[in-house]
Amino acid sequence: MRPIASQPFAQTNVGGRHCNPPAAALLLLLCLGFPPSVAVCPLDCICASDIISCSGRNLSTTPFDLPSYATRLDLSHNVITTLPTDWIPQQFARLATLVLSRNAISQIEVNAFNVTPHLLHLDLSSNQITVLNFSLFTGLKELKELLLYDNQIVLINPGAFSDLHSLQRLYLSGNRLKTFPFGLYWEPGGPRNLTFLDLSYNRLSQVPVQSLLSLTQQGSIYLQENPLVCDCALLALLEYWMWKQYHPLMDFRDGYPCMDVSGPGPICSQQGVSNTPLESQTNQEEPGKWLRVPCPGLASSAQEGLVVFWVTPRTVLNSSTNDPSAHLIVLPNGTLEIQGALIEDSGTYGCVVARQRHYDPYESVEVTVVIGNLSTASASGLTHRSGTEHFNTAFTTLASCVVSIILVLLYLYLTPCRCRDSRGGSRGCGGRAIILCSDPREAESGERRSNGKRVAFLEPQAEDSDIGGSKTPAMNLGHVTTEGILKNGSRTVPLSPIDPAQIA
C-alpha cells in the first residue's frame, strides 16, 4: 500500500482502488444508526433561520426530516388528514408557534402535542374537526392562544381543555356548537386565565346569563351571529352590557337580534318598572344588621316573577335560584337582602333587569353599599386604595420628618460661634455655654446683624463645697440678641457683667 499525498481528502490507493476515509467514516455512522449532526432544511420547505415554512406543498403527512431547532413551523394549506402521536420523530423543545390551518385534519390523537411542550400559539383553523375529546391538548401547559375557528365542531367533551393552564385566547367562531361548557372556567386544571372567548357564528340558542355576568369582568366573550332566543334574561344581560359599554357588544351590535328595538321582542317591563332617571344610591348600615337594597328603577311593589340579577363584589345572584339560608338573597320583587351584614360586604352592587329603555350617560344601575362608618368602609377597600399607596404615604411622611429633624440639628450644632469677653476678645467657652450662629463668618468678624439668629445654652455654675480654690467666673456675654421662637422680630436683653466676688 502506497499513500498518495497529492490526492485530495487524503485518498489512499488500496489494490489499485482509491479510498476516501472521511466518506467511509460517514457511511459507517449511517450504517450504525448515527445520523449526521448537521440539520438540513427539507426539500419541500423553506427555511429562514429558526422559521420553517412547508405551506402549500400538497403534503399529506409532515416531513420526516424537520430540523428540531425551529421556533415557528408552518404546515398550512396542505392535505394533512390526521395528526398521530408520532407526527414528528423528535421533540421540538424550542417550537413556539405551530400553524396547521387550511388542511383536512379530522382526527387528532391523544398526546399528539407532547412533542411540543413549550408551544405558545397553535392554529388549527379551517380544518374538519368535529369533536374535542378529553385531554386532546395534553402537554400544552404553556399555550396562550388556540385557534379552532372555521371547523365543524359540534361537541366539546368535559376536560377537553383540562391541561391548558396558561390559555388566554380561544377562538371557536364558525363552528356548529349548540351548547358551550362555560364551566371550563372553574373546572380543575381548566383555563382560569382565559380572557378572550369567541363563540360567534355558531348555533347557540341559550346561554347561561348568570355565568356570563360573572365572566364579564374577567374578559371578552363574543356571541354575535348566533340564533339566541331573545327572552327577558338575555335582554337584561345585553342592556347591562350596553350600559357598561362592553366592547364585544358595542363592536358587533348588529349581530344581536335582541338589540333591534323595532323588531318583535319579549315584553319584560312588567308592573313596577319605571322610567324615572336612575340616580346613584348609597345604602349604609351597621355590621350585624339586616339590610335591604332596592333595585334602581324598580318599585318595592314590583311584580313577583321578575327576572332580576344582582352582580355583587364576589358573586352573581338570581331571583329565581335563591337559598333562604344564604347570606345574600334576592327577594321576589328584586330587592337584595343582606342578612347579618359584614364589613366585607361593602362595595358596588349592580342590579341587572330588563328595563327595555335607553340609559342616559349620567344614569347608573349600580348601588353603593357601606357597612359601618365611612372610615371603616374605606379600610375594608371601598375607596379602592391599595396597600402600596398607604405604604408610600407613610414612608413619605416619615422621610419628611427625618429630613426636618436633620436640618434642625445641622442648623443648631454645626455653626458654633466663639465666646467673647467684655473687651471683645475671644476665648474658649469651656463647655459652659454654646452660642450658635447662622453664618460662621459672622463669628470671625464679630459683626452683628439685626436678623441674625443666635441660640445660647447657659449652664449654671456648679459649686464645690468640699474642694477649695477659686471658682471659674461666669462668662460675660455682653449684649446678646435673643429671638423668640414663636414670634417674628427680636429684642435685645442687656446683661451686665457678673462680678466674681458676688458669686462668692
C-alpha positions as CSV (number, residue, x, y, z in Angstrom):
1,M,0.0,0.0,0.0
2,R,1.4,3.4,-1.0
3,P,-0.1,6.6,0.1
4,I,-0.5,9.4,-2.4
5,A,-0.2,12.7,-0.6
6,S,-1.1,14.9,-3.6
7,Q,-4.7,13.5,-3.9
8,P,-7.5,15.5,-2.2
9,F,-9.1,14.5,1.1
10,A,-6.2,12.2,1.8
11,Q,-7.3,9.5,-0.6
12,T,-5.4,6.2,-0.4
13,N,-4.8,3.7,-3.1
14,V,-5.6,0.1,-2.0
15,G,-5.1,-2.6,-4.6
16,G,-5.5,0.0,-7.4
17,R,-8.7,1.4,-5.9
18,H,-9.0,4.9,-4.3
19,C,-10.4,5.1,-0.7
20,N,-11.8,8.3,1.0
21,P,-11.5,7.8,4.8
22,P,-14.0,10.7,5.7
23,A,-16.6,9.4,3.3
24,A,-16.1,5.9,4.6
25,A,-16.4,7.1,8.2
26,L,-19.7,8.9,7.4
27,L,-21.0,5.9,5.6
28,L,-20.1,3.8,8.7
29,L,-22.0,6.2,11.0
30,L,-25.1,6.0,8.9
31,C,-24.9,2.2,8.8
32,L,-24.7,2.1,12.6
33,G,-27.7,4.4,13.1
34,F,-26.0,7.6,13.9
35,P,-27.4,10.4,11.7
36,P,-25.2,13.4,10.9
37,S,-25.4,16.3,13.4
38,V,-26.0,19.0,10.8
39,A,-29.7,19.7,10.3
40,V,-30.8,20.1,6.7
41,C,-33.9,22.0,5.5
42,P,-36.4,19.6,4.0
43,L,-36.7,19.6,0.2
44,D,-40.3,20.8,0.1
45,C,-39.8,23.5,2.7
46,I,-38.3,27.0,3.0
47,C,-36.1,27.7,6.0
48,A,-35.1,31.1,7.3
49,S,-33.0,30.8,10.4
50,D,-35.4,29.3,13.0
51,I,-38.5,29.5,10.8
52,I,-39.6,26.6,8.7
53,S,-42.4,27.0,6.2
54,C,-43.8,24.0,4.4
55,S,-47.0,25.8,3.4
56,G,-48.9,24.9,0.1
57,R,-46.8,21.9,-0.8
58,N,-49.7,19.4,-1.1
59,L,-48.3,17.4,1.8
60,S,-50.4,14.5,3.2
61,T,-48.0,13.9,6.1
62,T,-45.5,16.0,7.8
63,P,-41.9,15.8,6.5
64,F,-39.8,13.3,8.4
65,D,-36.6,15.2,8.5
66,L,-37.7,18.5,10.1
67,P,-34.9,20.3,12.0
68,S,-35.7,20.5,15.7
69,Y,-34.2,24.0,16.1
70,A,-37.3,25.7,14.7
71,T,-39.3,28.1,16.8
72,R,-42.1,28.5,14.1
73,L,-43.4,25.7,11.9
74,D,-45.9,26.4,9.1
75,L,-47.7,23.4,7.6
76,S,-50.8,25.3,6.4
77,H,-52.5,24.9,3.0
78,N,-51.8,21.1,2.7
79,V,-53.9,18.0,2.7
80,I,-53.0,16.5,6.1
81,T,-55.9,14.5,7.5
82,T,-54.7,13.1,10.8
83,L,-52.2,14.1,13.5
84,P,-50.8,10.9,15.1
85,T,-48.7,10.8,18.2
86,D,-45.5,10.4,16.1
87,W,-46.3,13.1,13.5
88,I,-42.7,14.4,14.1
89,P,-39.9,12.0,15.0
90,Q,-38.2,14.0,17.7
91,Q,-39.2,16.6,20.3
92,F,-39.4,20.2,19.3
93,A,-38.2,21.8,22.5
94,R,-38.0,25.4,21.1
95,L,-41.1,25.4,18.9
96,A,-43.4,28.3,20.0
97,T,-45.8,28.6,17.0
98,L,-47.4,25.8,15.1
99,V,-49.6,26.6,12.1
100,L,-51.8,23.7,10.8
101,S,-54.6,25.7,9.2
102,R,-56.2,25.1,5.9
103,N,-55.7,21.3,6.0
104,A,-58.2,18.4,6.2
105,I,-57.5,17.4,9.7
106,S,-60.4,15.4,11.2
107,Q,-58.6,13.4,13.8
108,I,-56.0,14.3,16.5
109,E,-54.7,11.5,18.7
110,V,-54.3,11.9,22.4
111,N,-50.8,13.1,23.4
112,A,-50.1,14.3,19.9
113,F,-48.7,17.6,21.3
114,N,-46.4,16.1,23.9
115,V,-43.6,16.7,21.4
116,T,-44.1,20.4,21.6
117,P,-44.1,21.2,25.4
118,H,-43.3,24.9,25.0
119,L,-45.8,25.8,22.3
120,L,-47.4,29.2,22.8
121,H,-49.6,29.6,19.6
122,L,-51.5,26.7,17.9
123,D,-53.5,27.3,14.8
124,L,-55.9,24.5,13.8
125,S,-58.4,26.7,12.0
126,S,-60.2,25.8,8.7
127,N,-60.0,22.0,9.2
128,Q,-62.6,19.3,9.6
129,I,-62.5,18.7,13.3
130,T,-65.9,17.7,14.7
131,V,-65.3,16.7,18.4
132,L,-62.9,17.9,21.0
133,N,-62.2,14.9,23.2
134,F,-61.0,14.6,26.7
135,S,-57.3,15.5,27.2
136,L,-56.9,16.4,23.5
137,F,-54.4,19.1,24.3
138,T,-52.4,17.3,26.9
139,G,-48.9,18.7,27.3
140,L,-49.6,22.2,26.2
141,K,-49.4,23.8,29.7
142,E,-47.7,27.0,28.3
143,L,-50.2,27.5,25.4
144,K,-51.6,31.0,25.3
145,E,-53.6,31.2,22.0
146,L,-55.7,28.4,20.4
147,L,-57.4,28.9,17.0
148,L,-60.2,26.5,16.2
149,Y,-62.4,28.7,14.1
150,D,-63.9,27.5,10.8
151,N,-64.2,23.8,11.7
152,Q,-67.2,21.5,12.1
153,I,-67.1,21.2,15.9
154,V,-70.5,20.1,17.3
155,L,-69.4,18.8,20.7
156,I,-66.9,19.7,23.4
157,N,-66.5,16.9,25.9
158,P,-65.7,17.7,29.5
159,G,-62.0,18.1,30.2
160,A,-61.1,18.9,26.6
161,F,-59.2,22.0,27.8
162,S,-58.1,20.5,31.1
163,D,-54.3,21.0,30.6
164,L,-54.4,24.5,29.2
165,H,-53.4,26.4,32.4
166,S,-52.0,29.4,30.6
167,L,-54.6,29.7,27.8
168,Q,-55.7,33.3,27.3
169,R,-57.4,33.5,23.9
170,L,-59.7,30.8,22.5
171,Y,-61.3,31.2,19.0
172,L,-64.3,28.9,18.3
173,S,-66.1,31.0,15.7
174,G,-67.7,29.5,12.7
175,N,-68.5,26.0,14.1
176,R,-71.7,24.1,14.8
177,L,-71.9,24.4,18.6
178,K,-75.3,24.4,20.1
179,T,-74.0,24.5,23.7
180,F,-70.8,25.5,25.3
181,P,-69.4,24.3,28.6
182,F,-68.9,27.7,30.4
183,G,-67.9,25.7,33.4
184,L,-64.5,25.2,31.9
185,Y,-63.5,28.5,33.6
186,W,-63.9,26.8,37.0
187,E,-63.1,23.2,36.3
188,P,-59.9,21.7,37.9
189,G,-56.9,22.3,35.6
190,G,-59.0,24.4,33.2
191,P,-58.1,27.7,31.6
192,R,-58.5,30.0,34.5
193,N,-56.6,32.8,32.8
194,L,-58.9,32.8,29.7
195,T,-59.7,36.5,28.9
196,F,-60.9,36.2,25.3
197,L,-63.6,33.7,24.0
198,D,-65.0,33.9,20.5
199,L,-68.2,31.9,20.1
200,S,-69.6,33.9,17.2
201,Y,-71.3,32.3,14.2
202,N,-72.3,29.2,15.9
203,R,-75.8,27.7,16.7
204,L,-76.2,28.7,20.3
205,S,-79.8,29.4,21.2
206,Q,-79.5,29.6,25.0
207,V,-76.7,30.9,27.1
208,P,-76.3,30.9,30.9
209,V,-76.8,34.6,31.7
210,Q,-75.7,34.3,35.3
211,S,-72.4,32.7,34.3
212,L,-71.8,35.3,31.6
213,L,-72.4,38.1,34.2
214,S,-69.7,36.5,36.3
215,L,-67.3,36.4,33.4
216,T,-68.0,40.0,32.2
217,Q,-65.3,41.4,34.5
218,Q,-62.8,38.7,33.6
219,G,-62.6,39.2,29.9
220,S,-64.3,39.5,26.5
221,I,-67.0,37.0,25.2
222,Y,-68.2,37.3,21.7
223,L,-71.7,35.9,20.9
224,Q,-72.8,37.8,17.8
225,E,-74.5,36.0,14.9
226,N,-76.0,33.2,17.0
227,P,-79.7,32.3,16.9
228,L,-80.2,33.3,20.6
229,V,-83.7,33.2,22.0
230,C,-84.5,36.8,23.0
231,D,-86.0,36.3,26.5
232,C,-86.1,38.7,29.4
233,A,-82.9,37.3,30.9
234,L,-80.9,37.7,27.7
235,L,-82.3,41.2,27.2
236,A,-81.3,42.1,30.8
237,L,-77.7,40.9,30.0
238,L,-77.5,42.8,26.8
239,E,-78.9,46.0,28.4
240,Y,-76.3,45.7,31.2
241,W,-73.5,45.2,28.6
242,M,-74.8,48.2,26.8
243,W,-74.7,50.3,29.9
244,K,-71.1,49.1,30.7
245,Q,-70.0,49.8,27.1
246,Y,-68.9,46.2,26.8
247,H,-66.7,46.1,23.7
248,P,-67.8,42.7,22.3
249,L,-71.4,44.0,22.2
250,M,-70.6,47.6,21.1
251,D,-68.3,46.4,18.2
252,F,-70.9,43.9,16.8
253,R,-74.2,45.4,18.0
254,D,-76.0,44.5,14.7
255,G,-75.2,40.8,15.3
256,Y,-77.6,40.5,18.2
257,P,-81.3,40.3,17.2
258,C,-82.4,41.4,20.6
259,M,-80.8,44.8,20.1
260,D,-83.3,45.6,17.3
261,V,-85.8,47.6,19.2
262,S,-88.1,47.9,16.1
263,G,-88.4,44.1,15.7
264,P,-90.6,41.8,17.7
265,G,-89.3,41.0,21.2
266,P,-90.4,40.0,24.7
267,I,-92.4,42.2,26.9
268,C,-90.3,42.4,30.0
269,S,-91.3,45.8,31.5
270,Q,-93.8,44.3,34.0
271,Q,-95.6,46.3,36.6
272,G,-93.1,48.0,38.9
273,V,-90.5,49.0,36.3
274,S,-90.5,52.8,36.0
275,N,-89.0,55.2,33.5
276,T,-87.7,57.6,36.1
277,P,-84.0,58.6,35.9
278,L,-81.7,56.1,37.6
279,E,-79.6,58.1,40.1
280,S,-76.7,56.8,42.1
281,Q,-77.6,55.5,45.5
282,T,-75.8,54.7,48.7
283,N,-77.1,52.4,51.4
284,Q,-75.4,52.3,54.8
285,E,-75.9,50.0,57.7
286,E,-74.1,48.9,60.9
287,P,-72.4,45.5,61.0
288,G,-74.5,42.6,62.1
289,K,-77.8,44.1,61.0
290,W,-80.0,43.2,58.0
291,L,-80.0,45.5,55.0
292,R,-82.4,45.6,52.1
293,V,-81.1,47.3,48.9
294,P,-83.8,48.2,46.3
295,C,-83.1,47.7,42.7
296,P,-82.7,51.1,40.9
297,G,-85.8,51.7,38.7
298,L,-88.0,49.0,40.4
299,A,-90.7,49.8,42.9
300,S,-90.9,47.8,46.1
301,S,-94.3,46.5,44.9
302,A,-92.8,45.1,41.7
303,Q,-94.5,42.1,40.3
304,E,-93.2,38.7,41.5
305,G,-91.5,36.5,39.0
306,L,-89.5,39.3,37.6
307,V,-86.1,38.1,36.4
308,V,-83.5,40.1,38.4
309,F,-79.8,39.5,38.7
310,W,-77.5,41.2,41.2
311,V,-73.8,41.5,40.5
312,T,-72.1,41.6,43.8
313,P,-68.4,42.1,44.6
314,R,-67.9,38.4,44.9
315,T,-70.7,36.6,43.1
316,V,-73.8,36.9,40.9
317,L,-77.3,36.2,42.4
318,N,-80.5,35.3,40.6
319,S,-84.0,35.9,41.9
320,S,-85.2,32.5,40.6
321,T,-82.5,30.5,42.3
322,N,-82.3,31.5,46.0
323,D,-81.1,29.8,49.1
324,P,-83.2,31.1,52.1
325,S,-80.3,30.4,54.4
326,A,-77.7,32.2,52.3
327,H,-76.1,35.4,53.4
328,L,-77.3,37.3,50.3
329,I,-80.6,36.6,48.7
330,V,-82.8,38.3,46.1
331,L,-86.4,38.8,47.1
332,P,-89.2,38.1,44.6
333,N,-89.7,41.9,44.0
334,G,-86.0,42.3,43.0
335,T,-84.7,43.7,46.3
336,L,-81.4,42.5,47.6
337,E,-81.3,41.4,51.2
338,I,-78.1,41.2,53.2
339,Q,-78.6,39.1,56.3
340,G,-76.1,39.9,59.1
341,A,-74.1,42.4,57.2
342,L,-70.3,42.3,57.3
343,I,-67.8,45.0,56.7
344,E,-66.6,42.8,53.8
345,D,-70.0,43.3,52.1
346,S,-69.1,46.9,51.4
347,G,-68.8,47.6,47.7
348,T,-70.6,48.3,44.4
349,Y,-73.7,46.2,43.5
350,G,-75.3,46.2,40.1
351,C,-78.9,45.4,39.5
352,V,-79.4,43.7,36.1
353,V,-83.0,43.6,34.9
354,A,-84.7,44.1,31.5
355,R,-86.0,47.7,31.7
356,Q,-86.4,48.0,27.9
357,R,-85.2,51.5,27.8
358,H,-82.1,53.5,26.8
359,Y,-79.8,54.8,29.5
360,D,-78.5,58.3,29.7
361,P,-74.8,58.7,30.4
362,Y,-75.4,60.0,33.9
363,E,-77.7,57.2,34.9
364,S,-76.5,54.3,37.0
365,V,-77.8,50.8,37.6
366,E,-75.3,50.3,40.4
367,V,-75.7,50.9,44.1
368,T,-73.0,51.6,46.7
369,V,-73.3,49.6,50.0
370,V,-71.4,50.8,53.1
371,I,-71.3,48.6,56.1
372,G,-70.1,50.6,59.2
373,N,-69.0,54.2,59.0
374,L,-67.2,55.6,56.0
375,S,-63.7,55.3,57.6
376,T,-64.3,51.6,58.3
377,A,-65.6,51.1,54.7
378,S,-62.5,52.8,53.4
379,A,-60.3,50.5,55.4
380,S,-62.2,47.5,54.0
381,G,-61.5,48.5,50.4
382,L,-64.4,50.7,49.5
383,T,-62.1,53.5,48.4
384,H,-60.1,51.0,46.4
385,R,-56.8,52.2,47.8
386,S,-54.1,49.6,47.7
387,G,-51.7,48.7,50.4
388,T,-48.9,50.1,48.3
389,E,-50.4,53.6,48.3
390,H,-50.7,53.5,52.1
391,F,-47.1,52.4,52.4
392,N,-45.9,55.2,50.1
393,T,-47.8,57.8,52.1
394,A,-46.5,56.7,55.4
395,F,-42.9,56.4,54.0
396,T,-43.1,59.9,52.6
397,T,-44.3,61.4,55.9
398,L,-41.6,59.6,57.8
399,A,-38.9,60.7,55.4
400,S,-40.1,64.3,55.6
401,C,-39.9,64.2,59.4
402,V,-36.4,62.7,59.4
403,V,-35.1,65.3,57.0
404,S,-36.7,68.1,59.0
405,I,-35.0,66.9,62.2
406,I,-31.7,66.6,60.5
407,L,-31.9,70.1,59.1
408,V,-32.7,71.5,62.6
409,L,-29.8,69.7,64.1
410,L,-27.5,70.9,61.4
411,Y,-28.7,74.4,62.0
412,L,-28.2,74.2,65.7
413,Y,-24.9,72.4,66.1
414,L,-22.8,72.8,63.0
415,T,-22.2,76.6,63.2
416,P,-20.6,77.3,66.6
417,C,-19.6,80.9,67.5
418,R,-16.6,81.8,69.6
419,C,-17.3,83.2,73.0
420,R,-16.2,86.8,73.6
421,D,-15.5,88.7,76.8
422,S,-16.5,92.2,77.6
423,R,-13.4,93.6,75.9
424,G,-14.2,92.0,72.5
425,G,-11.6,89.3,72.9
426,S,-12.2,85.7,72.1
427,R,-11.7,82.8,74.5
428,G,-12.9,79.3,74.9
429,C,-16.3,78.6,76.5
430,G,-15.1,75.6,78.5
431,G,-18.4,73.8,77.9
432,R,-20.3,76.3,80.0
433,A,-22.1,77.9,77.1
434,I,-22.6,77.2,73.4
435,I,-23.5,80.1,71.1
436,L,-24.7,79.1,67.6
437,C,-24.6,81.4,64.6
438,S,-26.5,81.4,61.3
439,D,-23.2,82.3,59.5
440,P,-19.8,81.1,60.7
441,R,-18.1,84.1,59.1
442,E,-20.1,86.3,61.3
443,A,-18.4,84.8,64.3
444,E,-14.9,85.5,62.9
445,S,-15.6,89.2,62.1
446,G,-17.6,89.9,65.2
447,E,-20.2,91.7,63.1
448,R,-23.8,91.5,64.2
449,R,-26.9,91.8,62.0
450,S,-30.4,92.6,63.2
451,N,-31.8,89.5,61.7
452,G,-29.0,87.1,62.7
453,K,-30.1,84.2,64.9
454,R,-28.2,83.1,68.0
455,V,-29.2,80.4,70.4
456,A,-27.5,80.4,73.8
457,F,-27.5,77.4,76.1
458,L,-26.3,78.6,79.5
459,E,-25.1,76.0,82.1
460,P,-25.3,77.1,85.7
461,Q,-22.1,77.3,87.7
462,A,-21.6,74.2,89.8
463,E,-20.4,74.8,93.3
464,D,-18.0,72.6,95.0
465,S,-18.2,72.9,98.8
466,D,-15.6,70.3,99.5
467,I,-12.7,71.5,97.4
468,G,-11.4,74.9,97.9
469,G,-10.0,77.2,95.4
470,S,-11.1,79.9,93.1
471,K,-14.2,79.3,91.1
472,T,-14.3,79.8,87.4
473,P,-16.1,83.1,86.7
474,A,-19.2,83.1,84.7
475,M,-18.9,84.1,81.1
476,N,-19.6,87.7,80.2
477,L,-22.0,87.6,77.3
478,G,-22.3,91.4,76.9
479,H,-25.3,92.2,74.8
480,V,-26.8,89.1,73.3
481,T,-29.6,89.3,70.8
482,T,-32.2,86.7,71.6
483,E,-35.0,85.8,69.2
484,G,-38.4,84.4,70.2
485,I,-39.2,81.0,68.7
486,L,-42.9,81.6,68.1
487,K,-42.6,85.4,67.3
488,N,-41.1,87.2,64.4
489,G,-38.7,90.0,65.3
490,S,-36.1,90.2,68.0
491,R,-35.4,92.0,71.2
492,T,-32.1,92.9,72.9
493,V,-31.6,92.0,76.5
494,P,-28.7,93.8,78.2
495,L,-26.8,91.6,80.5
496,S,-24.4,93.3,82.9
497,P,-21.1,91.8,83.7
498,I,-21.1,89.5,86.8
499,D,-18.6,90.1,89.4
500,P,-16.8,87.0,90.7
501,A,-16.9,88.5,94.2
502,Q,-20.7,88.4,94.1
503,I,-20.7,84.8,93.2
504,A,-18.5,84.0,96.2
